[in-house]
Amino acid sequence: MPINLPNDFLCTATTAVFDEPSPVDFRHLAQPGLPELLLEQLSVRRFLVTTSIVTSTVSAEHSISFVETLFKVPVSLGGRDFLFPVVTYVDHEYSLVRGYLMGFNKLLTPKRLDADPLTLAFADHDLDFRAEAEDPSTTPQLPAEQDYPMLLWTDYSVGPARSHGFMTLDIDAYCRRQVRSLAAERAVQTVSGRKVAARQLYVIEDTFTIRDVLPALAQETGDLS
């Protein structure tokens, strides 16, 4: 089955916002070779974790469905704010390969047919984003980081497939269909072996097209990559 951009996505993404009194260190989860100027920003008090239930095309003729959980840290590069997905756990090999080529640090987790997709118990993480009920507020106030562009890092050279540097997604036709605030059944989660408390939980249903990946900065200099 080929992988050819552009790809269309239909997502239901549940996001927890964490803002801890002391930093949580994500550096050991980053891909090898990540530049130091980004690595040094990965011990943070504030971060987001998103579990997405996704259907996407991988080519004009083929589609896949998968679940993935992204651990995302706000970072700064070249004077701009970005959201950096330190690691992503995904249960479909085509999403893993596509993500790697675009610059995501994706790890494959086995499909668990008997498990709720909003739970993840893997490595040093134990997450449960199942909702007790919807929050009575009609439209939640989303954190500023929700709309930060995604920052990605690529570094490979295999035959004609070559990419090196900081990238971001070229997204088209974005439509946010619905936003709901949730009350989690379990407020305390385990992230990287650390007990943390979700300050906010919300779900976004959206559609979009990823057309390509582009350099994250208009002009990348050698010290940025």
Secondary structure as UniProt FT lines:
FT   STRAND          7..25
FT   HELIX           27..29
FT   TURN            32..33
FT   HELIX           36..39
FT   TURN            40..41
FT   STRAND          43..57
FT   STRAND          63..77
FT   TURN            78..79
FT   STRAND          80..90
FT   HELIX           93..102
FT   STRAND          106..108
FT   TURN            113..114
FT   TURN            117..118
FT   STRAND          119..122
FT   TURN            123..124
FT   STRAND          125..128
FT   STRAND          131..134
FT   HELIX           144..147
FT   STRAND          152..158
FT   TURN            159..160
FT   STRAND          161..184
FT   STRAND          188..191
FT   TURN            192..193
FT   STRAND          194..215
FT   HELIX           222..224
//
